């Protein structure tokens, strides 16, 4: 398994072309580590190395790799290793492998994969094929072994390291959400309906945002927690607490989604320019209270 490390928030041109390492792991400086692991499964915007412009059914479908990434997610979570957390992310777009879905979340017929919102995306929501050639089951399995399984192996490895060091661990699965889907919800905490995390920890995370003036909701339909939180949130049996954090991307925008989206469709980076506000109020970087709350939860 290959781990890439670094302090840059996003992959630059050199990293994108030279390494394609998977997954990305950013460790805190020696002596600053906390028992918190931040997973950013929808960080990536990169296509797979062998995918070219000619592989898409329509030329503009190539920009879907950007569109399926969580908007400005690198600004929110990419540097949390500087606050003591370990950060895990993927450089590849979830269009090719969505590591927050179940491994078997796809349909197939006659040996061809068909998936609109599963572990891969082969078709649009209107059933239009995205790629010029269908994805075969064998090719999908090879892709999952290359990209999906190593992400979960890294999660297991990093959580085990933290549990061995502290006796417990917390997994924060970080996302930003579409304003169209999240509507007026600003911050949503998902704990699979209070099963993946101690309530004290969920309350601590909520307080980080309410103190800054944001409204926080919990376990809203569609945002209660994806496969990562479901798989690893075992507070009783494993002493691993897991929370999915969804922040409305509109909080980071100075222009509307409609004004910004043509630039994204044109393939421009989401990480620069004037479309987003400084993240200091929205960022979960003020999560310094979590280690002490974790300790108190497991003091007995």
C-alpha positions as CSV (number, residue, x, y, z in Angstrom):
1,X,0.0,0.0,0.0
2,X,1.4,3.4,-1.0
3,X,0.7,6.4,1.3
4,X,1.3,9.9,0.0
5,X,2.0,12.7,2.5
6,X,2.2,16.4,2.3
7,X,1.0,19.7,3.6
8,X,-0.6,21.2,0.5
9,X,-4.3,21.4,0.5
10,X,-4.9,20.2,-3.0
11,X,-2.9,18.1,-5.5
12,X,-0.9,20.4,-7.8
13,X,0.1,19.6,-11.3
14,X,3.3,17.8,-10.3
15,X,1.5,15.6,-7.8
16,X,-1.3,14.9,-10.2
17,X,1.0,13.7,-13.0
18,X,3.9,12.3,-11.1
19,X,2.5,10.1,-8.4
20,X,-1.2,9.3,-8.5
21,X,-0.5,7.7,-5.1
22,X,-3.5,6.2,-3.4
23,X,-4.7,7.0,-0.9
24,X,-3.4,10.3,0.4
25,X,-2.4,10.4,4.1
26,X,-1.4,13.5,5.9
27,X,0.1,13.0,9.3
28,X,0.3,15.7,12.1
29,X,3.7,16.9,13.2
30,X,5.4,14.7,15.8
31,X,4.0,15.4,19.3
32,X,0.8,16.9,18.1
33,X,-1.2,13.9,17.1
34,X,-4.7,13.4,18.6
35,X,-6.9,10.3,18.4
36,X,-8.9,11.8,15.5
37,X,-8.9,10.5,11.9
38,X,-10.5,12.7,9.2
39,X,-11.6,10.8,6.1
40,X,-12.4,12.9,3.0
41,X,-13.8,10.4,0.5
42,X,-15.1,12.9,-2.1
43,X,-12.0,15.0,-2.2
44,X,-10.7,13.9,-5.5
45,X,-11.2,15.5,-8.9
46,X,-8.7,13.4,-10.9
47,X,-9.6,10.9,-13.6
48,X,-8.1,7.4,-13.6
49,X,-4.6,7.4,-15.3
50,X,-5.8,5.4,-18.3
51,X,-8.9,7.5,-19.0
52,X,-8.6,9.9,-21.9
53,X,-10.9,12.4,-23.6
54,X,-11.9,9.8,-26.1
55,X,-13.3,7.5,-23.4
56,X,-16.3,9.7,-22.8
57,X,-19.6,9.4,-24.8
58,X,-19.8,13.2,-25.0
59,X,-16.8,15.5,-24.8
60,X,-18.2,17.6,-22.0
61,X,-18.8,14.5,-19.8
62,X,-15.1,14.8,-19.0
63,X,-15.9,17.6,-16.6
64,X,-18.0,15.2,-14.5
65,X,-14.9,14.3,-12.6
66,X,-14.9,17.8,-11.1
67,X,-18.6,18.0,-10.7
68,X,-18.9,14.9,-8.5
69,X,-16.3,16.2,-6.0
70,X,-17.5,17.9,-2.9
71,X,-17.2,21.7,-3.4
72,X,-14.3,23.3,-1.6
73,X,-13.8,20.2,0.5
74,X,-10.0,20.7,0.5
75,X,-10.3,24.1,2.1
76,X,-12.4,22.7,5.0
77,X,-10.6,19.4,5.8
78,X,-7.4,19.3,3.8
79,X,-5.2,20.9,6.5
80,X,-6.7,19.4,9.6
81,X,-3.4,17.5,10.1
82,X,-2.1,20.9,11.2
83,X,-4.6,20.7,14.1
84,X,-3.5,17.2,15.3
85,X,-5.8,15.0,13.2
86,X,-4.6,12.4,10.7
87,X,-6.2,13.1,7.3
88,X,-7.1,10.4,4.7
89,X,-8.3,11.3,1.2
90,X,-8.4,10.1,-2.4
91,X,-7.1,12.0,-5.4
92,X,-9.6,10.3,-7.7
93,X,-13.1,11.4,-8.5
94,X,-15.9,9.4,-7.0
95,X,-17.3,9.0,-10.5
96,X,-14.7,6.2,-10.9
97,X,-14.9,4.8,-7.4
98,X,-17.0,6.1,-4.6
99,X,-15.4,4.8,-1.4
100,X,-18.3,6.0,0.7
101,X,-20.7,3.5,-1.0
102,X,-21.0,-0.2,-0.3
103,X,-18.6,-2.3,-2.4
104,X,-21.6,-4.1,-4.0
105,X,-23.6,-1.0,-4.7
106,X,-24.1,-1.3,-8.5
107,X,-26.3,-3.1,-10.9
108,X,-25.3,-5.2,-13.9
109,X,-26.8,-7.0,-16.8
110,X,-25.2,-9.4,-19.3
111,X,-21.8,-8.7,-17.8
112,X,-22.0,-4.9,-18.0
113,X,-22.2,-2.6,-15.1
114,X,-24.9,0.0,-14.9
115,X,-24.8,2.5,-12.1
116,X,-26.1,6.0,-11.6
117,X,-25.2,6.7,-8.0
118,X,-23.5,3.6,-6.7
119,X,-19.9,2.7,-6.1
120,X,-19.1,3.8,-9.7
121,X,-21.0,6.1,-12.1
122,X,-21.5,4.7,-15.6
123,X,-24.8,6.5,-16.4
124,X,-26.2,9.9,-15.7
125,X,-29.4,10.3,-13.7
126,X,-31.2,10.4,-17.0
127,X,-29.8,7.0,-18.0
128,X,-27.4,8.4,-20.6
129,X,-24.1,6.4,-20.8
130,X,-21.2,8.5,-19.6
131,X,-18.5,6.5,-21.3
132,X,-18.1,5.4,-24.9
133,X,-17.6,1.7,-23.9
134,X,-19.5,-0.2,-21.1
135,X,-17.7,-1.2,-17.9
136,X,-17.4,-4.9,-17.5
137,X,-17.7,-6.8,-14.3
138,X,-14.1,-7.9,-14.4
139,X,-12.9,-4.4,-15.0
140,X,-14.9,-3.1,-12.1
141,X,-13.6,-5.7,-9.8
142,X,-10.0,-4.8,-10.8
143,X,-10.8,-1.1,-10.1
144,X,-12.3,-1.9,-6.7
145,X,-9.2,-4.0,-5.7
146,X,-7.0,-1.1,-6.8
147,X,-8.9,1.9,-5.4
148,X,-11.7,0.8,-3.0
149,X,-10.1,-1.9,-1.0
150,X,-6.9,0.1,-0.2
151,X,-8.9,3.0,1.1
152,X,-10.6,0.7,3.6
153,X,-7.3,-1.0,4.5
154,X,-5.9,2.5,5.2
155,X,-8.9,3.3,7.4
156,X,-8.5,0.1,9.3
157,X,-4.8,0.6,9.7
158,X,-4.9,4.2,10.8
159,X,-7.8,3.6,13.3
160,X,-5.9,0.6,14.7
161,X,-2.8,2.8,15.2
162,X,-4.9,5.4,17.1
163,X,-6.7,2.8,19.2
164,X,-3.4,1.2,20.2
165,X,-2.0,4.6,21.1
166,X,-5.0,6.0,23.0
167,X,-7.3,3.1,23.7
168,X,-10.0,4.7,21.5
169,X,-10.4,6.7,18.3
170,X,-12.7,9.1,16.5
171,X,-13.4,9.0,12.8
172,X,-14.8,12.2,11.2
173,X,-16.0,11.6,7.7
174,X,-15.9,15.1,6.1
175,X,-18.1,16.3,3.3
176,X,-19.6,19.4,1.8
177,X,-23.1,19.2,0.4
178,X,-24.9,20.6,-2.6
179,X,-27.0,23.6,-1.8
180,X,-29.7,22.2,-4.0
181,X,-30.0,19.0,-2.0
182,X,-29.2,20.4,1.5
183,X,-31.6,23.4,0.9
184,X,-31.6,25.5,4.1
185,X,-29.7,23.0,6.2
186,X,-26.3,24.5,7.0
187,X,-24.5,21.7,8.9
188,X,-25.7,18.1,9.3
189,X,-24.2,15.6,11.7
190,X,-24.8,11.9,10.8
191,X,-24.4,9.2,13.4
192,X,-26.7,6.5,11.9
193,X,-29.4,7.7,14.3
194,X,-27.1,7.8,17.4
195,X,-25.5,4.4,16.9
196,X,-22.0,5.2,15.6
197,X,-20.9,7.8,18.2
198,X,-21.3,8.7,21.8
199,X,-23.8,11.5,22.2
200,X,-21.3,13.7,24.0
201,X,-19.0,13.7,21.0
202,X,-21.8,14.6,18.6
203,X,-22.8,17.4,20.9
204,X,-19.3,18.7,21.0
205,X,-19.1,18.8,17.2
206,X,-22.4,20.5,17.0
207,X,-21.2,23.1,19.5
208,X,-18.2,24.0,17.3
209,X,-20.6,25.3,14.7
210,X,-23.5,26.7,16.8
211,X,-20.9,28.9,18.7
212,X,-20.1,30.4,15.3
213,X,-23.7,31.1,14.5
214,X,-24.6,28.1,12.3
215,X,-27.7,25.9,12.5
216,X,-26.9,22.3,13.1
217,X,-29.2,19.3,12.4
218,X,-28.7,15.6,13.1
219,X,-29.5,12.5,11.0
220,X,-31.5,14.3,8.3
221,X,-32.8,11.9,5.7
222,X,-30.1,11.1,3.2
223,X,-27.4,12.4,5.5
224,X,-27.4,10.0,8.4
225,X,-24.1,8.5,7.4
226,X,-22.6,6.6,4.5
227,X,-20.8,3.4,4.3
228,X,-17.6,4.6,6.0
229,X,-19.4,5.8,9.2
230,X,-21.6,2.7,9.1
231,X,-18.7,0.3,8.8
232,X,-16.4,1.8,11.4
233,X,-18.6,3.5,14.0
234,X,-18.4,0.9,16.8
235,X,-18.2,2.9,20.1
236,X,-19.1,-0.1,22.3
237,X,-17.3,-3.0,20.7
238,X,-14.2,-1.3,19.2
239,X,-14.1,2.1,21.0
240,X,-14.2,3.8,17.6
241,X,-16.7,6.7,17.3
242,X,-17.7,7.8,13.8
243,X,-19.5,11.0,12.6
244,X,-20.4,12.1,9.1
245,X,-20.1,15.9,8.8
246,X,-21.9,17.6,6.0
247,X,-21.5,21.4,5.5
248,X,-23.6,23.2,3.0
249,X,-21.3,24.5,0.2
250,X,-23.3,27.7,-0.1
251,X,-21.7,28.8,3.2
252,X,-18.4,29.0,1.2
253,X,-19.7,30.8,-1.9
254,X,-19.8,34.5,-2.7
255,X,-21.6,33.7,-6.0
256,X,-24.5,31.5,-6.6
257,X,-24.2,27.9,-7.6
258,X,-25.7,28.8,-11.0
259,X,-23.1,31.5,-11.6
260,X,-20.3,29.2,-10.6
261,X,-21.3,26.0,-12.3
262,X,-20.4,27.1,-15.9
263,X,-16.8,27.6,-14.8
264,X,-16.8,24.2,-13.2
265,X,-18.2,22.6,-16.3
266,X,-15.4,24.2,-18.2
267,X,-12.9,22.4,-16.0
268,X,-11.7,25.3,-13.9
269,X,-10.4,24.6,-10.5
270,X,-12.7,24.9,-7.5
271,X,-9.9,25.7,-5.2
272,X,-9.1,29.3,-6.3
273,X,-10.7,32.5,-7.4
274,X,-13.3,34.5,-5.6
275,X,-16.2,32.0,-5.5
276,X,-15.7,31.1,-1.8
277,X,-15.3,33.0,1.4
278,X,-12.5,32.4,3.9
279,X,-13.3,29.2,5.8
280,X,-12.3,30.2,9.3
281,X,-15.9,30.4,10.6
282,X,-17.0,27.2,8.9
283,X,-14.0,25.0,9.3
284,X,-14.0,22.2,11.9
285,X,-10.5,23.2,12.8
286,X,-11.7,24.2,16.2
287,X,-12.2,20.6,17.2
288,X,-9.6,20.8,20.0
289,X,-12.1,19.7,22.6
290,X,-12.8,16.3,21.0
291,X,-9.7,14.5,22.5
292,X,-10.7,15.5,26.1
293,X,-14.3,14.5,25.5
294,X,-13.2,11.2,24.0
295,X,-11.1,10.6,27.1
296,X,-13.9,11.4,29.5
297,X,-16.3,9.0,27.6
298,X,-13.8,6.2,28.1
299,X,-12.6,7.2,31.5
300,X,-14.5,4.3,33.1
